[in-house]
């Protein structure tokens, strides 16, 4: 997702579509990182760094999760794959198991976020970052002015259970914002005139092919319908599977370079439609 967005945003910004003019940006996991980089005017350098990582796997391996998981990590990941409902009990069970798993330490993961986000210290104005409290299963929306560093908020939002973290946000231990009843949290922008929504997948078939780390109900299509019913003109972008692939792992460093390329090509192809929608 991060790599796709780097390419897609680069195509938009390089061709007169200034996504930084959005009144509000809501980001989850990769969206939290890229949204912060977008509003923090770091995206150009961020794009360069991602291409550098794609060209040099040795460096890239320092910034992405390992694919070799311990037994307790595999147990948590499997819980997400087996999940078929978004009840608080299900989310709590995943969160509690995430707290018990020996995953990539949150401080190391947060340091990676600091490398990605560079000089950005605070959450940029208009940026809202979602995460889930591991203990209570409550959604947290981390806002500008909350006193939470942007690297901490992004690390919490991207702390995939069994892979990285969880991450402390003040007195809350948090996991990936997609571990809940929604992956994109469209309700936060309800009532907006226009909304650009980007999601990894829109079907269980895509999820089972490896596009998501959990199989909690995918409500993206219902969320878009709800936005439109409330008067919000909505454009939905589904990342989907990379061309030429039937399966992939979202934690595989090898997908970064083709995902950047695919995102850029998609962005260039969709420029006319995006101009009509955004400008």
MIMI-712398 format. One record per residue (C-alpha): residue number from 1; residue in one letter; y, z, x. Coordinates in steps of 0.05 Angstrom, whole numbers. Layout:
(rec NUM 'A' (Y Z X))
...
***
This chain:
(rec 1 'X' (0 0 0))
(rec 2 'X' (50 19 55))
(rec 3 'X' (36 -45 93))
(rec 4 'X' (41 -88 31))
(rec 5 'X' (108 -56 13))
(rec 6 'X' (135 -67 83))
(rec 7 'X' (122 -141 76))
(rec 8 'X' (145 -146 4))
(rec 9 'X' (209 -106 14))
(rec 10 'X' (225 -146 77))
(rec 11 'X' (220 -211 37))
(rec 12 'X' (266 -182 -17))
(rec 13 'X' (319 -152 29))
(rec 14 'X' (320 -214 73))
(rec 15 'X' (335 -259 15))
(rec 16 'X' (391 -225 -22))
(rec 17 'X' (353 -178 -67))
(rec 18 'X' (381 -110 -51))
(rec 19 'X' (330 -60 -77))
(rec 20 'X' (373 -5 -48))
(rec 21 'X' (419 -12 -109))
(rec 22 'X' (367 23 -153))
(rec 23 'X' (396 83 -190))
(rec 24 'X' (332 122 -179))
(rec 25 'X' (269 111 -137))
(rec 26 'X' (205 149 -153))
(rec 27 'X' (152 147 -98))
(rec 28 'X' (81 170 -94))
(rec 29 'X' (40 171 -30))
(rec 30 'X' (57 105 6))
(rec 31 'X' (112 94 -44))
(rec 32 'X' (144 159 -23))
(rec 33 'X' (146 138 49))
(rec 34 'X' (171 67 36))
(rec 35 'X' (220 89 -17))
(rec 36 'X' (250 139 31))
(rec 37 'X' (253 86 86))
(rec 38 'X' (285 38 37))
(rec 39 'X' (340 85 13))
(rec 40 'X' (349 114 83))
(rec 41 'X' (365 44 110))
(rec 42 'X' (308 49 159))
(rec 43 'X' (264 -5 130))
(rec 44 'X' (280 -59 181))
(rec 45 'X' (259 -16 239))
(rec 46 'X' (202 12 198))
(rec 47 'X' (176 -59 187))
(rec 48 'X' (179 -72 262))
(rec 49 'X' (140 -8 275))
(rec 50 'X' (85 -28 226))
(rec 51 'X' (78 -96 258))
(rec 52 'X' (74 -62 326))
(rec 53 'X' (19 -17 299))
(rec 54 'X' (-18 -77 271))
(rec 55 'X' (-15 -112 338))
(rec 56 'X' (-38 -51 378))
(rec 57 'X' (-98 -16 345))
(rec 58 'X' (-97 38 399))
(rec 59 'X' (-28 61 376))
(rec 60 'X' (-43 49 303))
(rec 61 'X' (-103 96 306))
(rec 62 'X' (-56 153 321))
(rec 63 'X' (-19 144 256))
(rec 64 'X' (-73 132 205))
(rec 65 'X' (-132 174 182))
(rec 66 'X' (-199 169 216))
(rec 67 'X' (-256 135 180))
(rec 68 'X' (-306 186 207))
(rec 69 'X' (-308 241 156))
(rec 70 'X' (-343 309 160))
(rec 71 'X' (-390 332 105))
(rec 72 'X' (-337 374 71))
(rec 73 'X' (-288 316 73))
(rec 74 'X' (-339 269 43))
(rec 75 'X' (-352 320 -12))
(rec 76 'X' (-279 321 -33))
(rec 77 'X' (-273 245 -29))
(rec 78 'X' (-335 238 -72))
(rec 79 'X' (-306 285 -124))
(rec 80 'X' (-247 238 -131))
(rec 81 'X' (-292 178 -138))
(rec 82 'X' (-335 213 -190))
(rec 83 'X' (-276 237 -231))
(rec 84 'X' (-269 203 -298))
(rec 85 'X' (-218 247 -333))
(rec 86 'X' (-149 273 -315))
(rec 87 'X' (-158 343 -344))
(rec 88 'X' (-126 402 -308))
(rec 89 'X' (-195 429 -293))
(rec 90 'X' (-217 365 -258))
(rec 91 'X' (-152 361 -218))
(rec 92 'X' (-157 434 -199))
(rec 93 'X' (-229 425 -176))
(rec 94 'X' (-208 369 -130))
(rec 95 'X' (-148 409 -106))
(rec 96 'X' (-189 471 -91))
(rec 97 'X' (-241 430 -53))
(rec 98 'X' (-184 396 -14))
(rec 99 'X' (-159 465 7))
(rec 100 'X' (-228 482 33))
(rec 101 'X' (-240 417 71))
(rec 102 'X' (-227 411 145))
(rec 103 'X' (-184 349 140))
(rec 104 'X' (-130 321 187))
(rec 105 'X' (-83 381 195))
(rec 106 'X' (-20 378 154))
(rec 107 'X' (25 390 214))
(rec 108 'X' (-5 331 251))
(rec 109 'X' (2 287 189))
(rec 110 'X' (74 310 179))
(rec 111 'X' (89 292 251))
(rec 112 'X' (65 222 237))
(rec 113 'X' (114 219 179))
(rec 114 'X' (170 240 225))
(rec 115 'X' (152 184 272))
(rec 116 'X' (153 134 215))
(rec 117 'X' (218 160 185))
(rec 118 'X' (254 173 250))
(rec 119 'X' (324 200 243))
(rec 120 'X' (316 214 168))
(rec 121 'X' (315 290 157))
(rec 122 'X' (332 300 84))
(rec 123 'X' (306 265 23))
(rec 124 'X' (355 207 11))
(rec 125 'X' (399 210 -50))
(rec 126 'X' (366 179 -112))
(rec 127 'X' (296 188 -82))
(rec 128 'X' (245 230 -120))
(rec 129 'X' (177 244 -89))
(rec 130 'X' (116 265 -129))
(rec 131 'X' (59 311 -108))
(rec 132 'X' (6 355 -141))
(rec 133 'X' (-2 430 -132))
(rec 134 'X' (-74 439 -108))
(rec 135 'X' (-81 507 -140))
(rec 136 'X' (-50 497 -208))
(rec 137 'X' (-57 421 -217))
(rec 138 'X' (17 418 -236))
(rec 139 'X' (59 357 -218))
(rec 140 'X' (117 370 -171))
(rec 141 'X' (176 324 -167))
(rec 142 'X' (212 337 -102))
(rec 143 'X' (285 319 -108))
(rec 144 'X' (344 308 -60))
(rec 145 'X' (378 373 -47))
(rec 146 'X' (314 413 -56))
(rec 147 'X' (316 436 16))
(rec 148 'X' (249 403 30))
(rec 149 'X' (251 357 92))
(rec 150 'X' (234 285 75))
(rec 151 'X' (175 284 124))
(rec 152 'X' (145 345 90))
(rec 153 'X' (154 316 20))
(rec 154 'X' (124 249 41))
(rec 155 'X' (66 283 76))
(rec 156 'X' (52 324 13))
(rec 157 'X' (56 263 -31))
(rec 158 'X' (7 225 14))
(rec 159 'X' (-42 282 29))
(rec 160 'X' (-104 248 3))
(rec 161 'X' (-157 301 -13))
(rec 162 'X' (-211 303 40))
(rec 163 'X' (-172 257 86))
(rec 164 'X' (-107 292 105))
(rec 165 'X' (-72 358 89))
(rec 166 'X' (-61 390 40))
(rec 167 'X' (12 402 58))
(rec 168 'X' (55 463 45))
(rec 169 'X' (119 450 4))
(rec 170 'X' (154 517 6))
(rec 171 'X' (104 564 -28))
(rec 172 'X' (61 508 -58))
(rec 173 'X' (1 475 -24))
(rec 174 'X' (3 403 -46))
(rec 175 'X' (-39 340 -47))
(rec 176 'X' (-29 266 -61))
(rec 177 'X' (14 252 -121))
(rec 178 'X' (-37 202 -148))
(rec 179 'X' (-87 258 -161))
(rec 180 'X' (-66 268 -233))
(rec 181 'X' (-58 236 -301))
(rec 182 'X' (-14 182 -271))
(rec 183 'X' (-9 146 -204))
(rec 184 'X' (60 118 -213))
(rec 185 'X' (95 172 -255))
(rec 186 'X' (133 120 -296))
(rec 187 'X' (156 173 -346))
(rec 188 'X' (207 198 -295))
(rec 189 'X' (248 134 -304))
(rec 190 'X' (240 130 -380))
(rec 191 'X' (305 107 -412))
(rec 192 'X' (327 65 -352))
(rec 193 'X' (354 -4 -366))
(rec 194 'X' (305 -36 -318))
(rec 195 'X' (245 -12 -279))
(rec 196 'X' (207 -44 -222))
(rec 197 'X' (137 -14 -219))
(rec 198 'X' (89 -25 -162))
(rec 199 'X' (16 -3 -168))
(rec 200 'X' (-46 -13 -125))
(rec 201 'X' (-94 -31 -182))
(rec 202 'X' (-97 -40 -257))
(rec 203 'X' (-171 -38 -271))
(rec 204 'X' (-234 2 -255))
(rec 205 'X' (-263 -59 -221))
(rec 206 'X' (-206 -61 -171))
(rec 207 'X' (-212 14 -160))
(rec 208 'X' (-287 10 -147))
(rec 209 'X' (-274 -45 -96))
(rec 210 'X' (-237 7 -55))
(rec 211 'X' (-164 2 -75))
(rec 212 'X' (-159 75 -95))
(rec 213 'X' (-188 139 -66))
(rec 214 'X' (-202 167 -136))
(rec 215 'X' (-225 142 -203))
(rec 216 'X' (-182 186 -247))
(rec 217 'X' (-160 147 -308))
(rec 218 'X' (-114 89 -289))
(rec 219 'X' (-58 92 -340))
(rec 220 'X' (-11 41 -310))
(rec 221 'X' (-15 -10 -367))
(rec 222 'X' (-2 44 -419))
(rec 223 'X' (56 72 -378))
(rec 224 'X' (89 3 -375))
(rec 225 'X' (80 -5 -450))
(rec 226 'X' (112 63 -461))
(rec 227 'X' (172 44 -417))
(rec 228 'X' (181 -22 -454))
(rec 229 'X' (175 13 -522))
(rec 230 'X' (232 58 -501))
(rec 231 'X' (276 -2 -486))
(rec 232 'X' (265 -7 -410))
(rec 233 'X' (257 -78 -385))
(rec 234 'X' (198 -71 -338))
(rec 235 'X' (168 -114 -283))
(rec 236 'X' (99 -92 -260))
(rec 237 'X' (73 -113 -192))
(rec 238 'X' (-2 -102 -180))
(rec 239 'X' (-19 -105 -106))
(rec 240 'X' (-93 -119 -120))
(rec 241 'X' (-144 -142 -69))
(rec 242 'X' (-123 -178 -6))
(rec 243 'X' (-138 -253 -8))
(rec 244 'X' (-208 -270 17))
(rec 245 'X' (-235 -199 8))
(rec 246 'X' (-280 -170 -45))
(rec 247 'X' (-276 -98 -20))
(rec 248 'X' (-234 -57 28))
(rec 249 'X' (-218 13 49))
(rec 250 'X' (-147 37 40))
(rec 251 'X' (-155 81 102))
(rec 252 'X' (-178 23 146))
(rec 253 'X' (-127 9 201))
(rec 254 'X' (-152 -63 203))
(rec 255 'X' (-120 -80 137))
(rec 256 'X' (-49 -65 160))
(rec 257 'X' (-33 -132 192))
(rec 258 'X' (-61 -176 136))
(rec 259 'X' (-30 -130 83))
(rec 260 'X' (39 -138 114))
(rec 261 'X' (30 -213 116))
(rec 262 'X' (4 -214 44))
(rec 263 'X' (62 -171 20))
(rec 264 'X' (113 -217 53))
(rec 265 'X' (80 -280 25))
(rec 266 'X' (77 -249 -45))
(rec 267 'X' (150 -228 -39))
(rec 268 'X' (172 -298 -19))
(rec 269 'X' (132 -330 -75))
(rec 270 'X' (161 -282 -126))
(rec 271 'X' (234 -288 -104))
(rec 272 'X' (256 -333 -162))
(rec 273 'X' (226 -285 -213))
(rec 274 'X' (254 -224 -178))
(rec 275 'X' (324 -255 -175))
(rec 276 'X' (322 -264 -251))
(rec 277 'X' (299 -193 -260))
(rec 278 'X' (339 -155 -209))
(rec 279 'X' (404 -192 -195))
***
